[in-house]
Each structure stands twice: as C-alpha cells, then as structure tokens.
C-alpha cells in the first residue's frame, strides 16, 4: 500500500491564493491482539505490520524473544498473535557497557534526516533508527512516533540484533513512556531531535539509559548517563 497520496488544495503564499496539488502521508488503523486480549490500537503508516507487532510486544514486556510468538494471523487491519506471554513487571536497569562516540551520534542525526523521504515530501511522519557501533541497522518512518519506534525494535528482534549494543534515534521529543519502552528492549542509548521531559530524564538516570536530546546539526544535549557518550 502506498504511504502517500495527492489532493488538490488551496495554498496561501506571497499574498495570494493558488490551487496546487499537495502530497499527504497516508494513515491506516491497526489493531493487535495477543492470546485474544487487546494490546495496541493505533493509527499508523501502512506496511510493516509484522515488525510493529513484534516491537509492540517486546516494548511492553510481553515477550523477550522472537520465538515467544507461536502464531500470527492477519485479518484486514487486525493482527492477532498467540504468544508465550510474560507478565510485565518493573523495568530493570540496563545491563550493558555499550558506549558510542559523540561524532557517530551526530552523524546518525544527519543520516536520519537524509533517509526521511516521506517527511521531506509531506511533513507528516516521524522516524526511528536502530543502530550499533557500525551505524544504522534499521530505519522506519511512520505517522506515529511510537509506531516508528516499535517497527524499528520489532525489525531488530526479528533479525536477532543484540539490543545491549545498540542505540535508538527518534525524530521527536522523548517522554517517559519512550524511555520505558527502550529500557524494556535493553537498549542503552536513546536520542531525539527534540527535548525530553523531566520525568524521562529521571527514569533514564535510574535505569542506566543514556538520554540525549536536541541532536541537531553539530550539537546535542546529554541529560542522563553521559558516560555512554565518548568525546575528546
């Protein structure tokens, strides 16, 4: 399914109104159930529903490994899975010594901007990139910042990536809920182009997650666990 579509619109610019064709991001409804119970109901960009399902289950602590999903069935906009489910408990601190050079994180911010084709065309999507010391391993755009994150980590889970040696980059602010999802996946570094909340910083400090914000151009702020970012 296409991720963009066109419509004729009226645009006011330079003191006058003109009729133009505009490109818009497409959204679709997505419903995920696990063992018959509701997990996720969201509006998201079309495609990659399998990755979204696995990422939603992982980031909520329902599964820890890909083989915990026993079956998967798609019925239109609904996706149902049977899983060996965990009972989500408290989020535990990250067990990882992973660090990343500051230059690498800044380069990732630039690369994500280059890869975000749908955003450049429509201005209507967020992006999430999962990477390691070699660079970006998985990149997704979505109208939902949460679904972009879950598609990226779901793809990583399906590919057997070691999350303890990865980072996640988000083209959004970083609230507490995002930090919690990242920590549940075991990812030690999260960075965004905008600000975190105070509660996100406090949670990141407790969980050993390095939290960066305002990763733009040649700058960034490190809000928690700065030892994970290497710099001269």
C-alpha positions as CSV (number, residue, x, y, z in Angstrom):
1,X,0.0,0.0,0.0
2,X,1.2,3.5,-0.8
3,X,2.4,5.7,2.1
4,X,1.5,8.9,0.3
5,X,-1.4,10.3,-1.7
6,X,-2.2,13.6,-3.5
7,X,-5.1,16.1,-3.2
8,X,-5.8,19.5,-4.7
9,X,-5.6,22.2,-2.1
10,X,-5.8,26.0,-1.8
11,X,-2.4,27.4,-0.8
12,X,-2.0,31.0,0.5
13,X,1.5,32.2,-0.2
14,X,3.1,35.6,-1.1
15,X,-0.2,37.4,-0.5
16,X,-2.3,35.3,-2.9
17,X,-4.2,32.0,-3.0
18,X,-3.5,29.4,-5.6
19,X,-4.8,25.9,-6.4
20,X,-2.0,23.3,-6.2
21,X,-1.6,19.5,-5.9
22,X,-0.2,18.5,-2.4
23,X,1.3,15.3,-1.3
24,X,0.0,13.9,2.0
25,X,1.0,11.0,4.3
26,X,-1.4,8.0,4.4
27,X,-2.6,6.5,7.6
28,X,-4.4,3.3,8.4
29,X,-5.9,1.7,11.6
30,X,-4.0,-1.1,13.2
31,X,-5.3,-3.4,15.9
32,X,-3.1,-6.0,17.7
33,X,-4.4,-8.7,20.0
34,X,-2.3,-11.3,21.8
35,X,-3.9,-14.5,23.1
36,X,-7.3,-12.9,22.5
37,X,-6.6,-9.8,24.6
38,X,-6.1,-6.2,23.3
39,X,-2.5,-4.9,23.0
40,X,-2.5,-2.0,20.6
41,X,-5.0,0.1,18.7
42,X,-3.4,2.9,16.7
43,X,-3.3,4.9,13.5
44,X,-0.1,4.3,11.7
45,X,1.6,4.3,8.3
46,X,0.8,1.3,6.1
47,X,3.1,-1.6,6.0
48,X,5.5,-3.5,8.3
49,X,2.7,-4.8,10.5
50,X,4.7,-7.8,11.5
51,X,7.6,-5.7,12.7
52,X,5.1,-3.4,14.5
53,X,3.5,-6.4,16.2
54,X,6.8,-7.8,17.5
55,X,8.0,-4.4,18.6
56,X,4.8,-3.6,20.4
57,X,5.0,-6.9,22.3
58,X,8.7,-6.5,23.1
59,X,8.5,-2.9,24.3
60,X,5.6,-3.7,26.6
61,X,7.5,-6.6,28.2
62,X,5.0,-9.3,26.9
63,X,7.8,-11.1,25.0
64,X,11.5,-11.1,25.3
65,X,12.4,-13.2,22.3
66,X,11.0,-13.6,18.8
67,X,10.3,-17.3,19.2
68,X,7.8,-16.5,22.0
69,X,5.4,-15.7,19.2
70,X,3.8,-19.0,18.3
71,X,1.5,-17.9,15.5
72,X,0.5,-14.7,13.7
73,X,-2.7,-14.1,11.7
74,X,-3.7,-11.0,9.7
75,X,-7.3,-10.2,9.0
76,X,-7.6,-6.8,7.2
77,X,-6.4,-4.2,9.7
78,X,-6.3,-6.6,12.6
79,X,-3.3,-8.7,13.5
80,X,-3.7,-11.4,16.1
81,X,-0.9,-13.5,17.7
82,X,-0.6,-16.4,20.1
83,X,2.4,-16.0,22.4
84,X,4.2,-17.5,25.4
85,X,3.5,-14.4,27.3
86,X,5.4,-12.9,30.2
87,X,3.7,-10.9,33.0
88,X,5.2,-7.4,32.5
89,X,7.0,-6.4,35.7
90,X,9.1,-3.5,36.8
91,X,11.5,-2.2,34.2
92,X,15.0,-3.2,35.4
93,X,18.3,-1.2,34.8
94,X,20.2,-1.8,31.6
95,X,22.9,-4.4,31.9
96,X,25.4,-3.1,29.2
97,X,28.7,-1.3,29.0
98,X,27.9,0.0,25.5
99,X,29.3,3.4,24.6
100,X,29.1,5.5,21.4
101,X,31.4,8.3,20.1
102,X,29.6,11.7,20.0
103,X,30.6,12.1,16.4
104,X,28.7,8.9,15.5
105,X,25.5,10.1,17.1
106,X,25.7,13.4,15.4
107,X,26.2,11.6,12.1
108,X,23.2,9.4,12.7
109,X,21.1,12.5,13.2
110,X,22.1,13.8,9.8
111,X,21.6,10.4,8.1
112,X,18.1,10.1,9.5
113,X,17.3,13.5,8.0
114,X,18.6,12.3,4.7
115,X,16.6,9.0,4.9
116,X,13.3,10.6,5.9
117,X,11.9,10.8,2.4
118,X,8.2,10.7,3.3
119,X,8.8,13.5,5.8
120,X,10.5,15.7,3.3
121,X,7.6,15.1,0.8
122,X,4.8,15.5,3.3
123,X,6.0,16.9,6.6
124,X,3.7,14.2,8.2
125,X,5.9,11.5,9.6
126,X,8.3,10.7,12.4
127,X,11.4,8.4,12.1
128,X,13.1,5.9,14.3
129,X,16.6,4.4,13.7
130,X,18.1,1.4,15.5
131,X,21.8,1.2,15.2
132,X,25.1,-0.1,16.7
133,X,28.7,0.9,16.6
134,X,28.8,0.4,12.8
135,X,25.9,2.7,12.0
136,X,22.2,2.4,11.4
137,X,20.8,-1.1,11.1
138,X,17.1,-0.4,10.9
139,X,15.1,2.7,9.8
140,X,11.4,3.3,9.7
141,X,9.1,6.3,9.1
142,X,5.6,6.4,10.5
143,X,2.9,9.0,11.2
144,X,3.1,7.8,14.8
145,X,6.4,8.3,16.6
146,X,5.5,5.3,18.9
147,X,4.8,3.0,15.9
148,X,8.1,4.1,14.2
149,X,10.0,3.1,17.4
150,X,8.1,-0.2,17.6
151,X,8.7,-1.1,14.0
152,X,12.4,-0.4,14.4
153,X,12.8,-2.6,17.5
154,X,10.5,-5.3,16.1
155,X,12.7,-5.5,13.0
156,X,15.8,-5.7,15.2
157,X,14.2,-8.5,17.3
158,X,13.3,-10.5,14.1
159,X,16.8,-10.1,12.8
160,X,18.4,-11.2,16.1
161,X,20.2,-7.9,16.8
162,X,21.9,-7.7,20.3
163,X,20.0,-4.8,21.8
164,X,22.5,-4.3,24.6
165,X,25.0,-3.0,22.0
166,X,22.6,-0.6,20.2
167,X,21.1,2.9,20.3
168,X,17.7,4.3,19.1
169,X,17.3,7.6,17.4
170,X,13.9,9.4,17.3
171,X,12.8,12.4,15.3
172,X,10.7,13.6,18.2
173,X,10.7,14.6,21.8
174,X,11.5,11.9,24.3
175,X,8.8,11.4,27.0
176,X,9.0,9.0,29.9
177,X,7.0,6.3,28.1
178,X,9.6,6.2,25.3
179,X,12.4,5.7,27.8
180,X,10.4,2.9,29.4
181,X,9.9,1.1,26.0
182,X,13.6,1.5,25.2
183,X,14.7,0.1,28.5
184,X,12.3,-2.9,28.2
185,X,14.1,-3.7,25.0
186,X,17.5,-3.5,26.7
187,X,18.7,-0.6,24.5
188,X,21.3,1.6,26.5
189,X,21.2,4.8,24.5
190,X,18.2,6.8,23.2
191,X,18.4,10.2,21.4
192,X,15.9,12.6,19.9
193,X,15.9,15.7,17.9
194,X,13.8,17.5,20.5
195,X,13.6,17.8,24.3
196,X,13.0,15.0,26.9
197,X,10.7,15.6,29.8
198,X,11.9,15.8,33.4
199,X,10.3,12.5,34.2
200,X,12.0,10.9,31.2
201,X,15.4,12.1,32.4
202,X,14.8,10.9,36.0
203,X,13.7,7.4,34.7
204,X,16.7,7.2,32.4
205,X,19.1,8.1,35.2
206,X,17.6,5.2,37.3
207,X,17.7,2.7,34.5
208,X,21.2,3.4,33.2
209,X,19.9,4.7,29.9
210,X,21.9,7.4,28.2
211,X,19.3,10.1,27.2
212,X,20.2,12.7,24.6
213,X,18.1,15.5,23.1
214,X,18.3,18.3,20.6
215,X,20.5,16.2,18.3
216,X,20.6,18.8,15.5
217,X,23.4,19.8,13.2
218,X,26.7,19.7,15.2
219,X,25.1,19.9,18.7
220,X,23.3,17.7,21.2
221,X,22.5,17.7,24.9
222,X,23.2,14.7,27.2
223,X,20.6,14.5,30.0
224,X,21.4,11.2,31.7
225,X,24.3,8.7,32.0
226,X,26.7,10.8,29.9
227,X,29.5,8.2,30.3
228,X,28.0,6.3,27.5
229,X,28.8,9.1,25.0
230,X,32.6,9.2,24.2
231,X,34.1,12.6,23.4
232,X,37.6,14.1,23.4
